[in-house]
Amino acid sequence: MRSLDKRGHRRLAGLRTAVAAWCAAVLVVALASPARAEALAGVPEVRSAFVSLVGGVYQLNADILYPTTEATAAALRDGVTLTYDLELAVTRERRWWVDAQVVAVGLRRELSYHSVSERYVVRDLQPEAERSFATLEEALADLGKVEAWPVLVAAQVPPGECFVNLRATVRRGRLTDALRVLMFWSDDWQLEGEWYTWSLPR
């Protein structure tokens, strides 16, 4: 009977230790999450955009403002990768029904911080290419410039008035293993800008 009591005490002590460790983990997450959430403070804004028809292909040129904060730089230095998406949809106006979608395409880029070189790295995914910058402001300025991105073949455009719709989105991308443990409970961060719309030139 006495040995059962000792075993019970050991189990109770182990349970207390596990509960204390769980509480400590929750506290760490609670302290870490505000700093991570602030990393995406500020909504991206399409400041200007137009398409030009070159050799039968519509090409997009755009200027997007991606706000930055010190929390953004801190999150990147901690190993968070941020993903910058551009969504473009061309729609045809229909008088008595919802607009018909002609085409929808996306452009994805990633931003990370290289701790050894102390530079911010912009990575294009298609086609793959990398550029590095000394400051976060320079990296975001590069991300905000889109030049001659082919989005639509003229032969795809149906009769009637069509519109180009463009939106910028920022979200959390890849995490380091340590940050993944800290943020196991959270949904992906995502900030979506407003749609920027204009008529498709013929």
Secondary structure by P-SEA (a helix, b strand, c coil): caaaaaaaaaaaaaaaaaaaaaaaaaaaaaaaaaaaaacccbbbbbccccccccccbbbbbbbbbbbbcaaaaaaaaabbbbbbbbbbbbbbbbcccccccccccbbbbbbbbbccccbbbbbbcccbbbbbbccaaaaaaaaaccccccccccccccccbbbbbbbbbbbbccccaaaaaaacccccbbbbccbbbbbbcc
